[in-house]
Amino acid sequence: MSLCLPFNHRDYTSDLTKVLNHLLPSLRKKVNPEMFGSLTALPADPILGLLAKYREDSNSQKIDLGVGVYKNEAGHTAVLDCVKAAEKHRLETEDTKVYIGPTGSPLFNEEMSKLVFGHHKVLIENRARTVSTPGGTGALRVAAEFINSCKAGTTIWVSNPTWANHTGLFQAAGLTVKTYPYYDYENKNLDFDGMLAALKEVKAEDAVLLHACCHNPSGMDLNKEQWQQVAEVAKDIGFLPLVDMAYQGFGEGLDEDAYGLRLMADSVKEMIVCSSCSKNFGLYRERIGACTIIGESSHSVDVANSVLLTVIRCIYSMPPAHGAAVVETILHSDELRTQWHSELKEMRDRINGNRQLLVDKLIENGVTRDFSFIPRQKGMFSFLGITPEQVQQLQDEYSIYMVGSSRMSIAGIANSNVDYLAQSIAKVL
């Protein structure tokens, strides 16, 4: 027997469709919430947040000791004369904006290799490969991704303290971050015994980050004898040294500041160096740096380089070209290179002079606490060694801005503000 619907039976299909169309949006929202809707706000970078507060401060005597950029006596980060000359040359001669490839400019890479290593055997033996990167940060991220490609989840040891962004970018690349002792906050000195003891416990398959010079944030560097001991430990254990050199030329000189990493390259079979042109060429916004890998042989480093280029291809594909063009033009010209050396020395001397100037002014204002460690340190930064509460008091009452750890940018000191700075510090001690 067949069942037949009456002719006048109501078709409920259209009604059901209307109900479902009404309900589906809310159902989808519950089952598949918006991608961004699951996010929670993350805190801003403390240094960048400090800069924002400084800019909003109306106090005419305000002082910025937070952001790590070089400033002249007028508080301005000017374009170097040698850079202007190189840019003028490039404007007149550059005839294309075609891609330059994942490695970047070959001439830039060659000149940076010589700047970093001098006449070192790793270049003579053809055991080094250099690529252009988007700044020193880009070099570090490329290095981290490369290390993770060698062994996923590799442990990398960083100094305590270290540049704040080291930890984040290494973890983002999949590495496990651990710390070794470095700065003795109580005695305002290097905790070398603690550092060396910790490095002796590092495993052969680990990586160790070392600051070539001008340690950020402490300003405390290894001396030649200490570098020798660290190099011997690296050789004995076999861990991979990753050397960050963001401030070559800001400590004692171009060759002097590279002493440690060159010594390390004498001792180990494999090594990575990340360098930056932001500070010593004043090319902050051009984002140009370099990553150099050293292998046991020319063949092995070629293999490693192929992996490195694949890493680059998957991150940013091609590096920016303008900054590299400026740097290679300067380094490849005897005249411009000599001019750059002169301008770099001027910056270095000003920073070193500011260290002693601050200490002298503190003494003039009756401060009896020993701040003699400041002139002994190198580069852009030093810990003032005051409490977070005192740092906050300097900010709230005197419009003096530095990181909560009391890390201060020495380049922010000038003849025009040092008296006010010293007086203010004296009041919060």
C-alpha positions in Angstrom: 0.0 0.0 0.0 1.3 3.4 -0.9 1.0 6.4 1.3 0.0 9.6 -0.4 -0.1 13.0 1.0 -3.2 14.9 0.6 -3.2 17.4 -2.2 -3.6 20.3 0.3 -0.7 19.1 2.6 1.4 22.1 3.7 5.1 22.1 2.6 7.1 22.8 5.7 10.4 23.0 3.8 10.4 26.7 3.3 9.5 27.3 7.0 12.3 25.0 8.2 14.8 26.9 6.0 13.8 30.2 7.5 14.3 28.8 11.0 17.7 27.4 10.2 18.9 30.6 8.5 17.9 32.4 11.7 19.7 30.0 14.0 22.9 29.2 12.1 24.7 32.5 12.7 24.4 32.1 16.4 25.4 28.4 16.2 28.4 29.2 14.1 29.5 31.9 16.6 29.3 29.3 19.4 31.1 26.6 17.5 33.5 28.7 15.6 34.2 32.0 17.3 36.0 34.8 15.4 39.7 34.2 15.2 40.6 37.5 16.8 37.9 37.2 19.4 39.9 34.7 21.4 42.9 37.0 21.8 43.9 38.8 25.0 45.9 42.0 24.9 49.7 41.6 25.6 51.7 44.2 27.5 53.6 46.7 25.3 57.4 46.5 25.1 58.6 48.3 28.2 61.2 50.4 26.4 58.8 51.4 23.6 56.2 52.2 26.3 58.7 54.3 28.1 59.4 56.3 24.9 55.6 56.9 24.5 55.5 58.4 28.0 58.5 60.5 27.4 57.0 62.0 24.3 53.8 62.9 26.1 55.7 64.5 29.0 55.5 68.4 28.9 58.4 69.0 31.2 61.0 71.0 29.4 63.8 69.4 31.4 62.8 65.8 30.6 65.6 63.3 29.7 65.3 60.1 27.7 67.7 57.5 28.8 65.6 54.6 27.6 65.8 53.9 23.9 69.2 52.6 22.7 70.0 55.0 19.8 73.0 57.3 19.5 72.2 60.9 20.1 74.5 63.9 19.5 75.0 66.8 22.0 71.8 68.3 20.7 69.9 65.1 21.4 69.4 64.4 17.7 70.2 61.2 15.9 71.7 62.7 12.7 72.5 61.0 9.4 76.2 60.4 9.1 78.0 62.5 6.5 79.5 59.4 4.9 76.0 57.9 4.7 74.7 61.0 2.9 77.6 60.8 0.4 76.9 57.1 -0.2 73.2 57.7 -0.7 74.0 60.5 -3.2 76.2 58.1 -5.1 73.6 55.4 -5.1 70.9 57.9 -6.3 73.1 58.8 -9.2 74.2 55.3 -10.2 71.4 52.8 -9.2 69.4 51.9 -12.2 67.1 49.0 -11.0 65.0 47.9 -8.1 65.0 44.2 -9.1 65.1 41.5 -6.4 68.6 40.9 -5.1 68.0 37.2 -4.0 67.9 35.6 -0.5 71.6 36.1 0.1 71.4 39.8 -0.4 74.2 41.8 -2.1 77.4 39.8 -2.6 79.5 42.9 -2.2 77.8 43.8 1.1 78.3 40.3 2.3 82.0 40.3 1.4 82.6 43.7 3.0 80.8 42.7 6.2 82.7 39.5 6.4 86.0 41.4 6.3 84.7 44.0 8.8 83.7 41.2 11.3 86.7 38.9 10.8 89.5 41.0 9.4 92.1 38.7 7.8 91.0 35.7 9.7 91.7 32.1 8.6 88.0 31.3 8.3 87.9 33.6 5.3 91.2 32.4 3.9 90.0 28.8 4.2 86.6 29.6 2.7 84.8 28.4 5.7 82.4 31.3 6.2 79.1 32.2 4.4 77.4 35.6 5.0 73.9 36.7 4.1 72.2 40.1 4.4 69.4 40.3 6.9 66.7 42.8 8.0 68.8 44.3 10.8 70.6 42.6 13.6 67.3 41.3 14.9 66.6 39.7 11.6 70.0 38.1 11.7 69.3 36.6 15.1 65.9 35.2 14.1 67.4 33.7 10.9 70.2 32.1 13.1 67.6 30.8 15.6 65.4 29.2 12.8 68.6 27.7 11.3 69.6 26.2 14.7 66.1 24.8 15.1 66.4 23.3 11.6 69.6 21.5 12.7 68.0 20.2 15.9 64.4 21.0 16.8 64.0 22.5 20.3 67.7 23.1 20.8 68.6 24.7 24.1 70.3 28.1 23.8 71.9 29.7 26.8 71.8 33.5 27.2 73.5 35.8 29.7 71.6 36.9 32.8 70.8 39.7 32.0 70.6 39.9 28.2 68.8 42.1 25.6 65.2 41.6 26.4 64.2 40.6 22.9 66.7 37.7 22.7 64.4 35.4 24.8 61.3 36.2 22.8 62.7 35.7 19.3 64.6 32.5 20.3 61.4 31.0 21.8 59.4 32.1 18.7 61.8 30.1 16.6 61.2 27.0 18.7 64.3 27.0 20.8 64.5 26.4 24.6 66.0 29.3 26.4 68.1 29.0 29.6 70.4 31.5 31.3 73.9 31.6 32.6 75.2 34.0 35.3 76.8 37.2 33.9 76.3 40.4 35.8 76.9 40.8 39.6 74.3 43.4 40.5 75.6 43.8 44.1 79.2 44.4 43.2 78.5 46.1 39.8 80.9 43.8 38.1 81.1 40.7 35.9 80.3 37.4 37.5 82.9 35.6 35.5 83.4 32.7 37.9 79.6 32.0 37.8 79.5 32.3 34.0 82.4 30.0 33.4 81.1 27.4 35.9 77.7 27.4 34.1 79.2 27.1 30.6 81.2 24.1 31.7 77.9 22.3 32.4 76.4 23.1 29.0 75.8 20.1 26.7 77.6 19.6 23.4 74.3 19.8 21.4 73.4 23.2 23.0 74.0 26.7 21.7 75.4 29.6 23.7 74.7 33.3 23.0 77.7 35.6 23.6 77.8 39.4 23.3 80.9 40.3 21.2 81.2 43.8 22.9 79.2 46.5 24.6 77.0 44.1 26.4 73.4 45.1 26.4 72.1 45.9 29.0 75.0 45.9 31.5 77.9 47.5 29.5 80.2 44.9 31.1 82.4 43.1 28.6 84.8 40.1 28.9 88.5 41.0 28.8 91.0 39.1 26.6 92.0 36.6 29.2 88.3 35.8 29.9 87.5 35.4 26.2 90.4 32.9 26.1 88.9 30.9 28.8 85.4 30.9 27.3 86.9 29.9 23.9 88.7 26.9 25.5 85.5 25.8 27.2 83.6 26.0 23.9 86.3 24.0 22.2 86.4 21.3 24.9 82.6 20.9 25.2 81.7 21.5 21.5 78.6 23.7 22.0 77.7 26.1 19.2 78.7 29.7 19.9 76.2 32.3 18.6 77.8 35.7 18.8 75.7 38.9 18.8 77.7 41.9 17.7 75.3 44.9 17.5 77.8 47.6 18.5 81.1 47.0 16.7 83.2 50.1 17.0 81.3 51.6 20.0 83.5 50.0 22.6 87.2 50.4 22.0 87.5 50.2 18.2 86.4 48.0 15.2 89.1 45.4 15.5 89.3 45.6 19.3 85.6 45.0 19.7 85.8 41.9 17.4 88.7 40.4 19.4 86.6 37.9 21.3 84.6 36.5 18.3 87.8 36.2 16.2 89.5 34.3 19.1 86.4 32.0 19.3 86.6 31.4 15.5 90.2 30.3 16.0 89.1 27.6 18.5 85.8 26.1 17.3 84.7 24.2 14.2 81.3 25.7 13.9 80.0 29.1 14.9 77.4 31.8 14.0 77.9 35.6 14.1 75.0 38.1 13.9 76.0 41.7 13.2 74.2 44.9 12.8 74.7 48.2 10.9 72.1 50.1 12.8 74.3 51.7 15.4 77.8 52.0 13.9 76.4 53.3 10.6 73.4 55.1 12.1 71.1 53.1 9.8 68.4 52.3 12.4 65.4 52.5 10.1 67.0 50.9 7.1 67.1 47.5 8.8 70.3 46.0 7.6 72.5 43.4 9.3 74.3 40.2 8.5 74.3 36.6 9.6 77.6 34.6 9.1 77.9 30.9 9.6 81.2 29.1 10.0 81.7 25.5 9.1 84.4 22.9 9.6 85.1 22.9 5.9 84.1 24.7 2.7 81.9 21.8 1.8 80.1 21.5 5.1 79.4 25.2 5.3 78.0 25.1 1.7 75.5 22.4 2.9 74.7 24.5 5.9 74.2 27.6 3.8 71.7 25.8 1.6 69.6 25.2 4.7 70.1 28.8 5.8 68.8 30.1 2.5 65.8 27.9 2.7 65.1 29.4 6.2 65.4 32.9 4.8 63.1 32.1 1.8 60.4 31.0 4.2 60.7 34.0 6.5 61.1 37.1 4.3 62.4 35.7 1.0 64.6 38.7 0.2 66.4 41.2 2.4 66.0 45.0 2.0 68.6 46.5 -0.4 69.0 50.2 0.4 70.9 49.9 3.7 73.2 47.2 2.3 74.0 49.4 -0.7 74.9 52.3 1.5 77.2 50.2 3.7 79.0 48.5 0.8 79.5 51.8 -0.9 81.2 53.2 2.2 83.3 50.1 3.0 84.3 49.7 -0.7 85.6 53.3 -0.9 88.9 54.3 0.7 87.7 57.9 1.1 84.2 57.1 2.6 85.6 54.3 4.8 88.1 56.7 6.3 85.3 59.3 6.8 83.2 56.6 8.5 86.1 55.7 10.8 86.3 59.3 11.9 82.6 59.7 12.5 82.4 56.4 14.4 85.3 57.5 16.6 83.5 60.7 17.4 80.4 58.8 18.5 82.5 56.3 20.6 84.5 59.1 22.2 81.3 61.0 23.1 79.7 58.0 24.8 82.9 57.2 26.7 83.2 60.9 27.7 79.6 60.9 29.0 80.3 58.0 31.3 83.0 60.0 33.2 81.1 63.2 32.9 78.1 61.7 34.8 80.3 60.3 37.6 82.1 63.7 38.0 78.8 65.5 38.2 77.5 63.1 40.8 80.5 63.7 43.0 80.0 67.5 42.5 76.5 67.1 43.9 77.7 65.4 47.1 77.0 61.8 46.1 79.3 59.6 48.1 78.2 56.3 46.6 80.8 54.7 44.4 79.8 55.0 40.7 83.3 54.4 39.4 82.1 51.2 37.6 80.3 53.3 35.0 83.4 54.6 33.1 84.8 51.0 33.2 81.9 49.7 31.1 81.6 49.9 27.3 79.0 50.8 24.8 75.6 52.4 24.9 74.3 51.1 28.2 75.0 50.8 31.9 73.0 49.9 35.0 72.9 52.9 37.3 72.3 50.4 40.2 69.4 52.1 41.9 66.1 50.5 42.9 63.0 50.2 40.7 61.3 52.6 43.2 64.0 55.2 42.7 63.8 54.8 39.0 60.0 55.4 39.2 60.7 58.5 41.4 63.1 59.9 38.8 60.3 59.5 36.2 57.4 60.8 38.3 59.1 63.7 40.0 61.9 64.7 37.6 60.8 63.4 34.1 63.9 61.3 33.8 63.1 58.1 31.9 65.1 54.8 32.1 64.2 51.2 32.2 63.0 49.8 35.6 66.2 47.8 36.0 68.0 51.2 36.0 69.5 50.4 32.6 70.3 53.8 31.0 71.3 54.8 27.6 74.6 56.7 28.0 74.1 58.6 24.7 71.1 60.4 26.2 73.4 62.3 28.5 74.6 65.7 27.3 76.4 68.8 28.6 73.0 70.5 28.6 71.2 68.0 30.9 73.9 66.3 32.9 73.7 68.8 35.8 70.0 68.3 36.1 70.4 64.6 35.8 73.1 64.4 38.5 71.1 66.6 40.9 68.0 64.5 40.4 69.8 61.2 41.0 71.4 62.7 44.1 67.9 63.6 45.4 66.5 60.0 45.1 69.5 58.2 46.6 
